[in-house]
Amino acid sequence: MRMRKKKHGAERIAACQEILIEASALPTEQPQAFFPAEKPLHLEIGCGKGDFAVGMAAKHPEYNWIAMERISDVACVALEKAMKATDTRPDNLRFLIGDAGNVAEWLPHGSVDCIYLNFSDPWPKKGYAKRRLTHEGFLNLYKKVLCEGGMLKLKTDNEGLFDFSLEQFEKCGLTVEWQTRDLHRSEKAEGNVMTEYERNFSSMGQVIYSAWVRF
């Protein structure tokens, strides 16, 4: 379901400027320049309403986090959520509004240690495979920005997308180090930070598929 357009969205996003990276500033400015301290960089592509990014940045202060979201009205919610987290608001989280197809133009090659894809659009219709964020075209972009030995971590509720992703990983010669077809009953469940979608899906009994892939 499409999100209703946010009233005064541009102004609300501008009010969160201190945690927003302007795409126009990249790649002239190194991404680490937007953080108080240089740390290994983790990137979430498609951060939605920001639950995962805010939670992970607070839980893992040893990393810098960039949360990327294509839809500005959705990014607005995530930005405001991060700004309002007064007690736990981390200084190691920044947001970037933009399309995943531009990631290799904005971020320096080899600059990212880990990429997260959480509940990406499965694009199930025939002919839409190239739009899936685990299609080989996107995987080749991730290869550019990930450091040697970098990791991609996938979570989805869509079994079709999960199976497609495993095929694409194999096609690109990537190593799947860990996978499960029921994340919340796996050994990784304890440290898992859930997205809003994940909580909703899980409450309805939907299993969550996950894979960790080494580049």
C-alpha positions in Angstrom: 0.0 0.0 0.0 1.4 3.4 -1.0 2.1 5.8 1.8 -0.1 9.0 1.8 1.9 12.0 0.8 3.3 13.8 3.8 2.0 17.3 4.5 5.0 19.8 4.5 7.3 16.9 3.7 10.1 19.0 2.3 10.1 21.3 5.3 10.0 18.3 7.7 12.9 16.7 6.0 14.8 20.0 6.1 14.3 20.1 9.8 16.3 16.8 10.1 19.2 18.2 8.0 21.8 17.4 10.7 21.4 13.7 10.1 20.8 13.8 6.4 23.4 13.3 3.7 22.6 15.3 0.6 23.2 13.1 -2.5 24.6 16.1 -4.3 27.4 16.2 -1.7 28.6 12.7 -2.8 31.1 11.5 -4.0 32.9 14.9 -3.5 32.6 14.4 0.2 33.7 11.1 1.7 30.8 9.5 3.6 32.9 9.3 6.8 33.1 13.1 6.8 29.4 13.2 7.9 30.1 11.4 11.1 31.9 12.6 14.3 34.4 9.7 14.1 35.6 7.3 11.4 34.4 3.7 11.9 33.5 0.7 9.7 30.6 1.7 7.5 27.3 -0.3 7.3 24.6 0.5 4.8 20.9 -0.3 4.8 19.3 0.0 1.4 15.5 0.6 1.6 15.3 1.6 5.3 11.6 2.2 5.3 10.4 3.9 8.4 13.7 3.5 10.1 13.1 1.0 12.9 16.0 -1.2 11.9 18.5 1.6 11.3 17.8 3.4 14.5 17.8 0.2 16.5 21.1 -1.1 15.0 22.9 2.1 15.2 22.1 2.3 18.9 23.0 -1.3 19.5 26.2 -1.2 17.5 28.0 2.1 18.2 31.2 0.6 16.9 29.9 1.1 13.3 28.8 4.1 11.3 25.4 3.6 9.6 23.9 5.0 6.5 20.2 4.3 5.9 19.1 4.8 2.3 15.5 5.2 1.2 14.2 6.0 -2.3 10.8 7.4 -1.3 11.1 10.8 0.4 7.8 10.6 2.3 9.0 7.3 3.8 12.4 8.8 4.5 10.6 11.6 6.3 9.2 9.2 8.8 12.5 7.5 9.4 14.3 10.8 9.8 11.8 12.1 12.4 11.9 8.8 14.2 15.7 9.1 14.5 15.5 12.8 15.6 12.9 12.0 18.3 14.9 9.1 19.8 16.3 11.5 22.4 17.4 8.9 25.0 19.1 6.5 22.6 19.6 8.6 19.5 23.0 7.6 18.1 25.4 10.0 16.5 26.6 7.2 14.2 23.5 7.2 11.9 22.9 9.3 8.8 20.2 9.1 6.1 20.4 9.3 2.3 17.4 9.8 0.1 18.1 8.1 -3.2 17.8 5.1 -5.5 19.9 2.0 -5.0 20.9 2.1 -8.6 23.1 5.2 -7.8 24.9 3.6 -4.8 28.2 3.0 -6.7 28.2 6.6 -7.9 27.7 8.1 -4.4 29.9 5.8 -2.2 33.6 5.2 -2.8 34.6 1.8 -4.0 35.5 -0.5 -1.1 34.1 1.8 1.5 31.3 -0.3 3.0 31.7 -3.3 5.3 28.2 -4.6 5.2 25.0 -4.0 3.3 21.5 -4.8 4.6 18.4 -5.6 2.4 15.4 -5.8 4.6 12.0 -6.7 3.1 12.8 -5.3 -0.3 10.0 -5.1 -2.9 9.8 -8.6 -4.4 8.7 -7.3 -7.8 6.8 -10.6 -8.5 5.4 -9.7 -11.9 7.0 -11.3 -15.0 9.6 -9.1 -16.6 10.4 -7.2 -13.4 13.2 -9.3 -12.2 15.9 -6.7 -12.9 14.2 -4.4 -10.4 14.8 -6.8 -7.5 17.6 -5.6 -5.3 19.2 -9.0 -5.4 19.3 -9.2 -9.2 22.8 -9.6 -10.5 22.8 -6.1 -11.8 22.5 -4.7 -8.3 24.9 -7.3 -6.9 27.5 -6.1 -9.2 27.0 -2.5 -7.9 27.3 -3.8 -4.3 30.6 -5.5 -5.2 32.0 -2.1 -6.1 31.2 -0.4 -2.8 31.8 -3.3 -0.5 35.3 -3.9 0.8 37.1 -7.1 0.2 35.3 -9.8 2.2 32.3 -7.5 2.8 28.9 -9.0 3.7 25.4 -8.6 2.4 22.6 -9.6 4.9 19.1 -10.3 3.4 15.8 -10.6 5.2 12.5 -11.2 3.5 9.0 -12.6 4.0 8.8 -13.6 0.4 9.9 -17.1 -0.4 10.0 -16.4 -4.2 12.3 -13.5 -3.7 14.5 -15.6 -1.3 14.8 -18.4 -3.8 15.5 -16.0 -6.6 18.2 -14.3 -4.5 20.0 -17.6 -3.8 20.0 -18.3 -7.5 21.5 -14.8 -8.2 24.1 -15.2 -5.5 25.3 -18.5 -7.1 25.2 -17.0 -10.5 27.6 -14.2 -9.3 29.9 -16.7 -7.6 29.1 -15.4 -4.1 29.4 -17.5 -1.0 26.3 -17.9 1.1 27.8 -18.3 4.6 24.5 -18.7 6.4 20.9 -19.1 5.5 17.6 -20.0 7.1 13.9 -20.3 6.2 12.8 -19.4 9.7 15.0 -16.6 11.1 13.1 -16.3 14.4 13.7 -19.9 15.3 17.3 -19.8 14.2 20.5 -19.2 16.2 20.6 -15.6 14.9 17.2 -14.7 16.4 18.6 -13.4 19.7 20.6 -10.6 18.1 18.0 -9.8 15.4 16.7 -6.2 15.3 13.2 -6.2 13.7 11.8 -3.8 11.2 8.2 -2.6 11.5 7.2 -4.9 8.6 9.0 -7.8 10.3 7.0 -7.4 13.5 3.8 -7.2 11.6 4.6 -10.3 9.5 5.8 -12.3 12.5 2.6 -11.5 14.5 0.6 -13.1 11.7 2.8 -16.3 11.8 4.8 -15.5 8.7 8.3 -17.0 8.7 11.2 -14.8 7.8 13.9 -15.9 5.3 17.4 -14.7 5.7 20.8 -15.2 4.1 24.3 -13.8 4.8 26.5 -13.5 1.7 30.2 -12.9 1.5 31.6 -10.8 -1.3 
